[in-house]
């Protein structure tokens, strides 16, 4: 008897897996543009004229009365509601479309806010927001005074955990699960939804290691869409496949999907057998798992692995989630879903970036409404300057942490694929990998958003600065970034980098200076360098000549960068403007009528505009504007010259308290420049608060760092206007 049943099980194992179910990896999806109707092959695309099911859902509890047919219709209406909303504001589109059915299933099965659903990164949260009472607010998505493009606890009780950066959801879910257990709460359902990009981050594995060890009751939903980097497919040393060996691993699991069907069958069959047969078949099951996939990494970490499952199939997704919800088991579970980023909208599915982040667009065609930029982006200026340097120096390489498009590494990668390294969402690894390369004489440019470099801080200190290794750290998106809001602002790098010995820190004022600083970094081998620059475009030749005073040959911007002396700033304009004439000499005859503005970064433009406006309004005032270029080492000779010639010194930067202005003030104090009370000093920085979504101009207006604010500060300190003193209230 025992032999017979065991033999039967072995026959089942030997049977081709295709006999039990089709391979999901080979299924050719077609895009459903209606809930149950025929597929539409091309534009114009349009959704339902009315959305009766969605109209009846104001909070997730309203979904409980819906049957499966209605839930499918809800998913259809929700997809088009998301499309139509984002088309009017711009935002993260395809991530939300890819989890549309999952969002419906989660809110149907679980009971928020008592149950917790944590969206990793949370840029995919738009359908979640629509279903949780914020449908009418979607017109203000990522706008000043509107709702955030990410989950925010203060925005809704349905946002269990705020996010914007990746790989945090599993840690948060475990913390919530442990807390619920400690508090003896009746329900303990904590669900972390994490993508195959975010799960490349080391923090995700730290959390899984802990959750498996502590046996924390939680569900991790792995949303596997094959889109690890932004964009995925950039030429690099790893080819054009997703920048993750884990992605390859999960793809292999997807190919073995039929085995999950067999395991479900075998386990159900086992329950009917005597205990000793169950034990034998368990060993057979383990043997089969070894044949098919070698087990799963997640099971080795202590998780019960379920999947892969079609993440767009509500018929299977809902009952699976219900079983997981109702299970008394305390072991953590990983539910592996296969989804398509941008699913349900052909223009998104066909785009190289899957329409990840979009401007306003025409729903009927997918065409985005983008005004043609008059000047190239600073990111592209950086990338092309790096290509120029790498053409002359074969030791130059580029490293990015899953953001090739945002850092210019996609441009560099097309020219030098074998010298481009995308390490996935792994900033710590990127920095230390660069340090290792520098040990061998390679010149690594580690290109990371300022806000994301926060996650590699210890590596900057321990692996780069202490060893004084010439790693070039390029921080894109420095300062205020606009619609992505506080999780993405690059406000803090001057403060957190400025405390570290051995670093050379520079910030360009314009596109010419950016090219020059790339060349400077490439040539500098005596220690690590930091080059930070903001999101935005260059100024163009006309503005560079008129506002900055450049004398451009043939009116054209130089295409090649030139190295600049380390730690040396420059005076851009003196009283009266760029030319020295009789009017200029007549200005500011008395030191008390002379003001200096020392800028670091691209607030130089606003400073020059303000200086001209001040002088146009007051013929007695003289304003000098200087470009510091470097925060470390600080050009102390330039600072001393400005202090000697002016009664007022104003610093301005696109950074928080503790940055450039504080370094200048520290030097002035130690140098005795403040001892006799003959100098008025004011640092203009990003205030100590969080700036919500809005345009960059709106945010700098709120921060008080535009030209009118500089003008007001100059006039007040020069005693040209009376400003009421704020009283404590």
TORDO-179994 format. One record per atom (N, C-alpha, C): x, y, z. Coordinates in steps of 0.2 Angstrom, whole numbers, plus 5000, padded with zeros to 4 digits. Layout:
// TORDO-179994
XYZ
...
// end
This chain:
// TORDO-179994
500449945000
500050005000
500450065000
500950065005
501450125005
501750134998
502050084996
502450084990
501950104984
501350084984
500950104978
500850174978
500650204984
500450274984
501150314983
501650294985
502250334984
502450334977
502350274974
502550264967
502050314962
501450314965
500950364961
501250434961
501450454967
501750524968
502350534964
502750484963
503350484959
503150494952
502650454950
502450464943
502150534941
501850564946
501550624945
502150674945
502650664948
503250704948
503550704941
503550644939
503950634932
503550654926
502850664928
502450694922
502650764920
502650774914
502850844912
502350894915
502750944918
502350994922
501851034917
501951034911
501451064907
500751034907
500750974909
500150934909
499650964915
499951004920
499551024925
499251094924
499651134920
499551204919
499951234914
499751294910
500151324906
500751364909
501251374906
501851414909
501651484908
501651524914
501451594914
501951634910
502551614910
503051654907
502951654899
502551604896
502451594889
501751624887
501351644892
500751674890
500751734887
500451744881
500451814878
499851854880
499951904884
499451944887
499151984881
498451994882
498152044878
497852094882
497852154880
497652204885
496852214885
496552204891
495852214891
495652284892
495352314887
495152384888
494452394890
494152334891
493452334894
493452274899
493052274904
493052224909
492952154907
492552144902
492452074900
492352074892
492452134889
492252134882
492952124878
492852134871
493352114866
493952164867
494552134865
495152184865
495152234860
495452284861
495452344856
496252344854
496352344847
497052334845
497452404845
497052464844
497452524843
497052584845
497352644845
497052704847
496452724842
496052764844
496052804850
495752764856
496152764862
495952734868
495452774872
494952744875
494452774879
494152724884
493952754890
493652714895
492952724895
492652694901
491952704901
491652774902
491052784899
490852854900
490552864907
490352814910
490052814917
490452764921
490452774928
490852724932
490352704938
489852674937
489352664942
489552624948
490052574947
490252534953
490752574957
491252614954
491652654957
491352714961
490752734958
490352794961
490052764968
489952704968
489652674974
490152664980
490852664978
491352654983
491652714985
491552734992
491852794995
492452774999
492352715003
492852695007
492952615006
493452585007
493552515006
492952465009
492652485014
492152445017
491552435012
491452485007
490952485002
491052424997
491652404997
491752344992
491552284995
491352275001
491252205004
490652175001
490152214999
489552194996
489552174989
490152184985
490152164978
490352094977
490052064971
490252004969
490852004964
491051944962
491651944958
491551984951
490951974948
490852014942
490952094943
490652114949
490652184950
491352204952
491752164956
492452174957
492852184951
492752144946
493052154940
492852214936
492252234937
492052294934
492352354937
492352344944
492652404948
493452414946
493752354945
494452364943
494552394936
494052384932
494052414925
493952484926
493452504930
493352574931
493852614934
494152584939
494752604943
495352624939
495452574934
496052584930
495952654926
495352654923
495252714919
495152784923
494952774929
494952834933
495652854935
496152804936
496852824937
497152854931
496952824925
497252854919
497052924918
496352934918
496153004917
496353054922
496453034928
496753084933
497453104932
497853054931
498553064929
498653104923
498253094918
498353124912
498253204913
497953224918
497753294919
498353324924
498653284927
499153314932
499853294931
499953234927
500653204927
500753164933
501253114933
501353084939
501653014937
501652964942
501852894941
501252854939
501252844932
500652804929
500752734930
501252704926
501252634925
501252584931
501652614936
501652574942
500952564945
500552614945
499852614948
499452564943
499552564937
499152524932
499352454934
499952434935
500152374936
499852334943
499652374947
499452344954
498652364954
498352374949
497652394949
497252334952
497252274949
496852224952
497052204959
497752204960
497952194967
497652234972
497652304970
497352354975
496652334977
496252314971
495552294972
495552234977
495952184976
495952124979
496152134987
496652174988
496852184995
496252224999
495952274996
495452314999
494852275000
494752224996
494152184997
494252135002
494852105002
494952045007
495152075014
495452125015
495752155021
495252215023
495352225030
494952275033
495352335035
495552385031
495852445033
495352485036
495652525041
496252535043
496552495049
496052445051
496252395056
496852355054
496752325048
497352295044
497752345041
498452325041
498852375038
499152345031
499152395026
499452385019
499952435018
500552415017
501152455017
501352455010
501352505006
501552504999
502352524999
502752484996
503452504996
503552554991
503952604992
504052664988
503352704988
502852674986
502152704986
501952744980
502452744975
502252784969
501652744965
501552684968
500952644964
500352654968
500252704972
499752704977
499052744974
499052764968
498552804965
497852764966
497852704963
497152664964
496952664972
497452654976
497352644983
497052714986
497352764983
497052834986
496352844983
496152824977
495552834974
495052794978
495152734980
494752684984
494652704991
495052754994
495052765001
494852845002
494452864998
494152925000
494452984997
494952974992
495253034989
495153044982
494653014979
494553014972
494453084970
494053124974
493953194972
494553244972
495053214976
495653254977
496153244972
496053194967
496553174963
496753234958
496353284957
496453334952
497053374955
497153374962
497753404965
498353364966
498353304963
498953254964
499553294962
500053294967
500753314966
500753394965
500153424966
500153494965
500253534972
500353594972
500453634978
499753644981
499753624987
499153624991
498653564990
498953514986
498553454984
498753394988
498553334986
498753274989
499453254986
499853214990
500453184988
500453134983
500953124980
501053064975
501253004978
501353004985
501552944989
501052944995
501152884998
500752875004
501052925010
500552955014
500752995019
500252985025
500552965031
500052955036
499653015038
499853075038
499453125040
498953145035
498953115029
498453125024
497853085024
497953025027
497352975027
497552925032
497052895036
497052845040
497252775037
497052775030
497152715026
497952715023
498352765025
499052765023
499352735029
499452675029
499752645035
500452665037
500852685031
501552705032
501752745026
502152805028
502352845022
502952815019
503052835013
503652815009
503752865003
504252844999
504552884994
505152854992
505552824997
506152784995
505952714995
506352674993
506252594992
506452554998
506152494998
506452435002
506252445010
505852485011
505652495018
505052455021
504652435016
503952405018
503952345022
504452295021
504452235025
504652255032
505152295033
505352315040
504752345044
504352395040
503852425043
503252375045
503152325040
502652275042
502752235047
503452215048
503652175054
503552215060
503752275060
503652315066
502952315068
502452325064
501752335065
501552265068
501752205065
501552145067
501752125074
502352145075
502652125082
502252175087
502152235085
501752275090
501052255091
500752225086
500052205087
500052145091
500552105091
500652045095
500752065102
501152105103
501352135110
500752165113
500352195109
499752225112
499152185112
499252125110
498652075110
498052095106
498252125100
497652145096
497352085093
496652085092
496252035090
496452015083
496552065079
496752055072
497552065071
497852035067
498552045065
498652035058
498452075053
498552065046
499052125044
499652115042
500052165040
500352145033
500252185028
500452165021
500852215018
501452195016
501952235013
501952215005
501852275001
501852264994
502452294991
502952244989
503552274987
503752244979
504052284975
504152264969
504852234968
504952204962
505552174961
506152214960
506052284959
506552334960
506752344967
506252364971
506352384978
506652324982
506452264980
506752204984
507452194983
507752234978
508552224977
508852264982
508552304986
508852344991
508952304997
509552315000
509852265006
509352265012
509052325013
508552335019
508052275018
507752265012
507252215012
507452145014
508152125013
508352065015
508552065023
508752115025
508852125032
508152115036
507652135033
506952135036
506752055035
506852025029
506551955028
506951915033
507651925034
508051885038
507751885045
507551945048
507251955054
506551925055
506151935050
505451915050
505451835050
505851805047
505951735047
506151705053
506651745056
506951725062
506451725068
506051785068
505651795074
504951765072
504851735066
504151705065
503651755065
503751815062
503251865063
502651855058
502051855060
501451845055
501451905051
501551895044
501451955040
501451925033
501251965028
501151935021
501651985017
502051965013
502452005009
502251985002
501952034998
501752024991
502352054987
502652004983
503152024978
502852044972
502852104970
502552124963
503052124958
503152064954
503652054950
503452074943
503752134940
503552154934
504152164929
504752134931
505352144927
505652204926
505352254930
505652324929
506052344935
506652334935
507052344941
507352414941
507552444935
507852504935
507452554931
507552624931
507252674928
507652704923
507652694916
507252634914
507552574914
507252514914
507552454913
507752444905
508352414904
508552404897
509052444895
509352484899
509852534898
510552494897
510852504891
511552464890
511952474896
512252424898
512752424904
513152364904
513652354908
514052304909
513652234910
513052234912
512652174913
512252164907
512352204902
511852194896
511252244897
510752224894
510152264894
509552224898
509752174901
509252134905
509152174912
508652164916
508552194922
509152194927
509352244930
509952254934
509852214940
509752154940
509652114946
509752034945
510152004948
510151934947
509551904951
509251934956
508651914959
508051914954
508051964949
507551964944
507651894939
508251884938
508351814934
508051754938
508251754945
507951704949
507251694949
506951754950
506151754950
505851734943
506251754938
505951734931
506051664931
506551624933
506551554933
505951524937
505751554943
505251534947
504551534943
504551594939
503951604935
503851544929
504451524927
504451474922
504151404925
504251394931
504051334935
503451344938
503051394936
502351404939
501951334940
501951294935
501551234935
501651194942
502251194944
502451154950
502051184956
501951244956
501451274962
500851244962
500551234956
499851194955
499951124958
500451094956
500551024958
500651024966
501051064968
501151064976
500451074979
500051114977
499351124980
498951064980
499051034974
498650964973
498950914978
499650904978
499950854982
499850864989
499850924992
499750944999
499050925001
498550944996
497850924998
497750844998
498150814993
498050744993
498350704999
498950735001
499250715007
498850715013
498350765014
497950765020
497550705021
497450665015
496950605016
497350545017
498050545018
498450485018
498650475026
498850415027
499050405034
499650445035
499850455042
500350495044
501050475041
501150405040
501850385038
501950405030
501350395027
501350415020
501450485018
501150525023
501250595022
501950615023
502350585028
503050595029
503450575023
503250515019
503650495013
503450545008
502850565007
502750615001
503050685003
503050695009
503450765010
504150765008
504450705009
505150695006
505150694999
504650664996
504650664988
504550744986
504050774990
503950844988
504550884988
504950874993
505550914994
506050894988
506050834987
506550814981
506250844975
505650854974
505350884967
505550954967
505450984973
505651054973
506351064971
506851024973
507551034971
507651024964
507250974961
507250964954
507051024950
506451054952
506151104948
506551174949
506651194955
506951264956
507451264961
507651214964
508151214969
507951244976
507251234977
506951274983
506951344981
506751384986
506651454985
507051494990
507351544988
507751584993
507351614998
506651624997
506251655002
506051595007
506051535005
505951485010
506551475014
507151485011
507751475015
507751535021
507451585019
507451645024
506851635029
506451585029
505951565034
505251585032
505151605025
504551625023
504151565020
503551565020
503151515016
503051545010
503251515004
503251544997
502551514994
502251564991
501651554987
501751584980
501651544975
501651574969
502151534964
502251564958
501951634956
501251634954
500951684955
500151694954
500151754949
499651754944
499451804940
499151864944
499551914944
499351974948
498752014945
498551994939
497952024936
497351984936
497351924939
496751874939
496451874946
495951914946
495551924953
495251854955
495051814950
494751744951
495251704956
495851704955
496351674959
496651714965
496751774963
497051824968
496651824975
495951834974
495551844980
495551784984
495351724982
495351674986
496051654989
496551664986
497251654989
497351704995
497151764994
497251814999
496751795005
496151775004
495751755009
496051695013
496251645010
496551595013
497151615018
497551655015
498151685019
497851725025
497351765024
497051805029
496851765035
496451705033
496151665038
496551615041
497151605039
497651555041
497851565048
497851525053
498051535060
498851535060
499151515055
499851505055
500151575056
500751575060
501051635062
501751645058
501851605053
502451605049
502351665044
502851695042
502851745037
502751715030
502351745026
502151725019
502451765014
502751745009
502851785003
502451754997
502051804995
501551794989
501851824983
502051784978
502451804972
501951814966
501851874964
501451894959
501751914953
501551894947
501851914941
501351964938
501552024937
501152084934
501552114928
501152154924
501452194919
501352264921
501952304921
501952374922
501552404917
501052454918
500652484913
500152444911
499952384914
499452344911
498752374910
498452364905
497852384903
497852454899
498452474897
498452534893
499052524888
498952514882
499452494877
499952544876
499852604876
500452654876
500952644881
500752624887
501152614893
501552554892
501152494890
501552434889
502052434884
501952474879
502352474873
502952524874
502952574879
503452624880
504052594883
504652614881
505252584884
505352594892
505052654894
505052664901
504352644904
503952614900
503252594902
502852654905
503052714903
502752774905
502752774913
503252764915
503352764923
503152834926
503552884924
503352954926
503152994920
502653024920
502353054914
502153124916
502153174911
501853234911
501153224909
500753284909
500053274906
500053244899
499553204898
499553164892
498853154889
498853144883
498153134879
497953054880
497453044884
497252974885
497152934879
496852964874
496652934868
497252904864
497852934864
498452924861
499052904865
499052924871
499652914875
500152974874
500053014870
500553074868
500553114874
501253134877
501253174882
501353244880
501153294884
501153364883
501753394886
502253394882
502953414885
503153474881
503253534884
503453594880
504253574879
504453594873
505053584870
505553624874
506053594878
506453634882
506953674877
507053734879
507453784875
508253764876
508353734882
509053714883
509053644886
509653614885
509753544888
509653544895
509453484898
509453474905
510153464908
510153484914
510853484917
511053414918
510653364918
510753294918
511153274912
510853294906
511153274900
511853314899
511853374901
512553414901
513053374905
512853344911
513353304915
513553244911
513053204908
513153144905
513653154899
513553204895
513953214889
514653244891
514653284896
515353304899
515753244901
515353194904
515753134907
515953084901
515553084896
515753054889
516353084887
516353144886
516953184884
517553164888
517553164895
518053144899
518253074898
517753024897
517852954897
518152934890
518052974885
518352964878
519152974879
519353024883
520053034883
520352994889
519952964893
520252924899
519852864900
520152804898
519852744898
519752714905
519952744910
519852724917
519252744920
518952794917
518252824919
517752774918
517352764924
516752714923
516152754927
515552734925
514952764929
514552704933
514352724938
513952684943
513352714944
512752674944
512152704946
511752654950
511252674954
510852634958
510152634956
510052594950
509452584947
509052644945
509452704944
509252764941
509652794935
509652744930
510052774924
509752834921
509152834920
508752884917
508852954920
508752954927
508753014931
509453044932
509953004931
510653024933
511053034926
510853014920
511153024914
511552964912
511552914917
511952854915
511652814909
511052824907
510752794901
511152824895
511252884895
511652924890
512352894889
512652894895
513352864896
513352794894
512852754896
512852684894
512752664887
512452714883
512352694876
513052704873
513452754875
514152764872
514652714875
514652694882
515152654885
514752604889
514452554886
514052504890
514452464894
515052444892
515552404896
515752444902
515752504902
515952544908
515452574912
514852554911
514252574915
513952514919
513852534926
513652484930
513052504934
512552464933
511952474937
511852424942
511852444948
511952394954
511252384957
510652404954
510052404957
509952454963
509452444966
509352494972
509752474978
510352494977
510852474982
511452534983
511252584986
511652644986
512252624990
512152594996
512752575000
513252534996
513052484992
513452444988
513852484983
513452534980
513652574974
514252614977
514252644982
514752684985
515452644987
515352584990
515852544992
516152504986
515752494981
516052464974
516452514971
516252574971
516652634968
517352634972
517252624979
517952634983
518352574981
518052514980
518552454978
518852474971
518452504966
518752514960
519252564960
519152614965
519752664965
520352634968
520252584972
520852554975
521352524969
521052504964
521352474958
521552524953
521452594954
521652644949
521052664944
520452634945
519952654940
519652714943
519352754939
519052824941
518252814941
517952794947
517252784947
516852854948
516352864944
515852914945
515252884948
515152894954
514552854957
513952914957
513452894953
512952944951
512252924954
512152964959
511552944964
511153014965
510553014966
510153064968
510353084975
510353154976
510553174983
510153144988
509553134987
509053114993
509253034994
509453004989
509552934989
510252914992
510752964991
511452954994
511352955002
510852985005
510752975012
510852905014
510652855010
510652785012
511352755011
511852795008
512552775008
512952805012
512752845017
513152895021
513752855025
513552805028
514152765032
514652745027
514452725021
514952705016
515452765014
515152825013
515552875011
516052895017
515852885023
516352895029
516852845029
516552785030
516952725032
517452695026
517152695020
517452665015
517852715010
517552775010
517852825005
518352875009
518052915013
518352965016
518952945020
518852905025
519352885029
519952855026
519852825020
520352795016
520652845011
520252905010
520452955005
520452924998
519952884996
519952854990
519652904985
519952914979
519652964974
519052934970
518452934974
517852914972
517452974970
517252984964
516853044962
516053034963
515853064968
515153064970
514753114966
514253094962
513853144958
513153144961
512953204964
512253204967
511853244962
511453214959
510853244955
510353264959
509853304957
509253324961
509453354967
509953394968
510153434974
509653494974
509453504981
509053564982
508253534982
507853584981
507153564980
506953544973
506553484973
506453454967
505753464963
505353494967
504653504964
504153454966
503753424961
503153384963
503253324967
503853294967
503953234971
503953244979
504053304980
503953324987
504553304992
504353304999
504953305004
505353235004
505053185001
505453125001
506053124996
505953174991
506453174986
506853234986
506753284990
507153344990
507853324992
508353364989
509053354990
509353404994
508953425000
509153475004
509753465009
509953405010
510353395016
511053375014
511253365008
511953345007
512453385009
512353455008
512953495010
513053495017
512553485021
512553475028
512853415030
512653355027
512853295030
513553275026
513753295020
514353285017
514853335020
514653395022
515153445024
515453435031
515253385035
515553365041
516153315040
516153285034
516653235033
517353255031
517853245034
518553265032
518753225025
519153255022
519453235015
519053245009
518353265010
517953275004
518053345001
518053344994
518053404991
517353414988
517053464990
516353474988
516253534984
515853524978
515853584973
515053584971
514853644968
514253654965
514253704960
514053684954
514053724948
513553774948
513653834945
513153884945
512753884938
513053854933
512753854927
512953794923
512753784917
512953724913
513753724911
514053784910
514753794908
515153764914
514953794920
515253774926
515153694928
514653664926
514553594927
514953554922
515053574916
515553544912
516253544915
516453604917
517053614920
517253574926
516653564930
516753534936
516853454935
516453434930
516553364928
517253344926
517553394922
518253384920
518753384926
518553434931
518953444937
518953374941
518353344942
518253284946
518653234942
518653224936
519053174932
519753184933
520053244933
520753254934
520953244941
520553254946
520753254953
520853184956
521453164958
521553094961
521753094968
521753154971
522053164978
521553144983
520953134982
520453114987
519753114984
519253104988
518553094985
518253164984
517853164979
517553234977
516753224977
516453274978
515653274978
515453334973
515053314968
514853364964
514053364964
513753414966
513053414967
512753464962
512153454959
511853494955
511053484955
510653534953
509953524954
509653494948
508953484949
508553464943
508353524939
508453524933
508253584929
508653584922
508653634919
508953644913
509453694913
509953704908
510353754908
510053824906
510453874906
510153944904
510153964897
510653934893
510753954886
511154014886
511454014880
511954064878
511754134880
511154154878
510954224879
510954244886
510654204890
510654224897
511354224900
511754174898
512354164901
512754234900
512654264894
513054324892
512754384895
512054384895
511754444898
511754454906
511554394909
511454394916
512154374920
512554324917
513154304920
513754344918
513654374912
514254414910
514754374906
514554314904
515054274900
515254304893
515854304891
515954324884
516154264880
515654244876
515654174873
515854184866
516354154864
516554154857
516054134852
515854184847
515354174842
514654164846
514654184852
513954174855
513754104857
514254054857
514153984858
514453964864
514053914868
514253884874
514853834872
515353834876
515953784875
515653714876
515853674871
515653604872
516153554876
516753584877
517153544881
517353584888
517353544893
517453574900
518253584901
518353634905
519053644907
519153634915
519653604917
519753604925
519853664928
519553674934
519653734938
520053724944
520353774947
520753764953
520353744959
520553694962
520253664968
520153724973
519553734976
519453774981
519553854980
519453864973
519453934971
518853964968
518554014971
517954044969
518054094964
517554134962
517654194957
517154244959
517354314958
516854364958
516554374951
515954374951
515554384945
515454454943
515154494947
515054564946
515254604952
515454664950
515654714955
515154764955
515154814960
514654874960
514654904953
514054914950
513954944944
513854894938
514054834939
513954774934
514554744932
514654724926
515154684924
515754734921
515554794919
516054834916
516254884921
516854904921
517154954926
517055024922
516655074925
516555134922
516455184927
516355244925
516255304930
515655284934
515155264932
514555244936
514755194941
515055144939
515255094944
515655124950
516155164948
516655194953
516255234958
515655264955
515355314960
514855274965
514755214964
514355174968
514655154974
514355144980
514655124986
515255154988
515355214988
515955244990
516155234997
515555225001
515655215008
515555135009
515955105013
515955035014
515255015017
514955065020
514255045023
513755045017
513955065011
513455065005
513655005001
514054965003
514254904999
514054835002
513754794998
513454735000
513754674995
513954624998
514154564994
513754504995
513554464990
513154404990
513654354987
513754304992
514154244990
513754184989
513654154983
513254104981
513554044980
513253984982
513553914980
512953884976
513153864970
512653834966
512253884961
511653854959
511253894954
510853944957
510853964963
510554024966
510954084963
511454074960
511854134957
511454174953
511054144948
510654174944
510154224947
509854204952
509354244956
509754304960
510354284962
510754334965
510954394961
511154374954
511354424949
510754464947
510154434947
509554474945
509454524951
509454494957
509254544963
509754594963
510454584962
510954644962
510754694957
510654674951
510454724946
509854764948
509354734951
508754764953
508854814958
509254794963
509454844969
509754904966
510254894962
510654954959
510254994955
509754964951
509355004947
508955054951
508755024957
508255064961
508655114966
509255104967
509655144972
510355154969
510455214967
511155234963
511755234968
511555234975
512155244980
512355174982
511955124981
512155054983
512555014978
513054984981
513454944976
513454874979
513354824974
513254754976
513754714972
514154674976
514554624973
514254554973
514354514968
514054444968
514654404966
514754354970
515354304969
515054234969
515354194966
515254114965
515754084969
515554044975
516054014979
516253954975
515853914971
516053854968
516153794972
516553804978
516753754982
516453774989
516253724993
516053725000
516653705004
517053645001
517653625004
518053604998
518753624999
518953685003
518653745002
518453785007
518253855006
518753905004
518553944999
519053994996
519054055002
519554045006
519554095012
519854165010
520254165004
520454225002
519954264999
519454234995
518854264992
518454294998
518354255003
517854275009
518254335012
518854335013
519154395016
519154455012
519254445006
519154505001
518454535002
517954495002
517254515002
517154555009
517354525014
517254555021
517654625021
518254625018
518654685018
518254745015
517954725009
517654775005
516954795006
516554755010
515854765011
515654765018
515154795020
514854795027
514354745028
514154715022
513654665023
513854605018
513854545021
513954485018
513354435018
513054415012
512554365012
512754305009
512654245012
512754185008
512054155006
512054125000
511454084998
511654024995
511153974996
511253904994
510653864993
510653814990
510053774989
510153714994
510153725000
510353675005
510053695012
510053655016
509753665023
510253695028
509953715033
510353735039
510953685040
511553715041
512153665043
512553665037
512453695031
512753685025
513253745024
513253765018
513753815016
513853875020
513253905021
513253965025
513553955032
513453895035
513753885042
514453875041
514753845036
515453845035
515753915034
515453955031
515654025030
515654055037
515154055040
515054085047
515554055052
515753995052
516153965056
516853995055
517054005048
517754025046
517754105049
517254145048
517254215050
517354215057
517054175061
517054175068
517754165070
518054115067
518754095069
519254145067
519154175061
519554225058
519554295061
519054295066
518954365069
518654415066
518354395060
517954445056
517354475059
517154445064
516554465068
516654505074
517254505076
517454535083
517254605084
517354645079
517254715080
516554745078
516154695076
515454715075
515354755068
515854755064
515854795058
515554755052
515354695053
515054655047
514454625049
513954635045
513254605045
513254545041
513154485044
513154425040
512454395040
512154365035
511554325034
511654265030
511454205032
511454155028
510754145025
510654135019
510054115016
510054045014
509554005017
509553935016
508853905016
508753845014
508153815014
507953805021
507353835023
507153835030
507053765033
507053765040
507053705043
506353675044
506053655038
505353635037
505353585031
504753555030
504653505025
504253545020
504453535013
504153575008
503753515004
503053525004
502653475000
502653484993
502353444989
502353444982
502153514979
502453534974
502253594970
502853604965
502853654961
503353664956
503953694960
504553684957
505153704960
505153784961
504853824957
504753894958
504353904964
503753874965
503353884971
503753864977
504153814977
504453794983
505053834985
505353864980
505953914981
505653984983
504953994981
504654054983
504454044991
504253984992
504053974999
504653975004
505253955001
505853945005
506154015006
505954065002
506254135002
506954134999
506954104993
507654104990
507654124983
507154164981
507054184974
507354264974
507354294968
507754354968
507454414972
506754414973
506454464977
506654454984
506754394986
506954384993
507654404994
508054394990
508754414990
508754494990
508454524986
508354594985
508154624992
507654594995
507354615001
507854615007
508254555007
508754555012
509354605011
509554615005
510054665004
509854735006
509254755004
508954825006
508854825014
508654775017
508554775024
509254785028
509754745026
510354745029
510754815028
510554845022
510954905020
510554965023
510054945027
509655005030
509255045025
509055015020
508655055015
507855045016
507754995020
506954985021
506954965029
506354985031
506254965038
505754905038
505954855042
505554795042
505354785050
504754775051
504454765058
504854705061
504954705067
505254655071
504754605073
504754535071
504254495073
504254485081
503654485084
503654475091
503454405092
503654375098
503454315100
502654315101
502354265099
501554255100
501454195104
// end
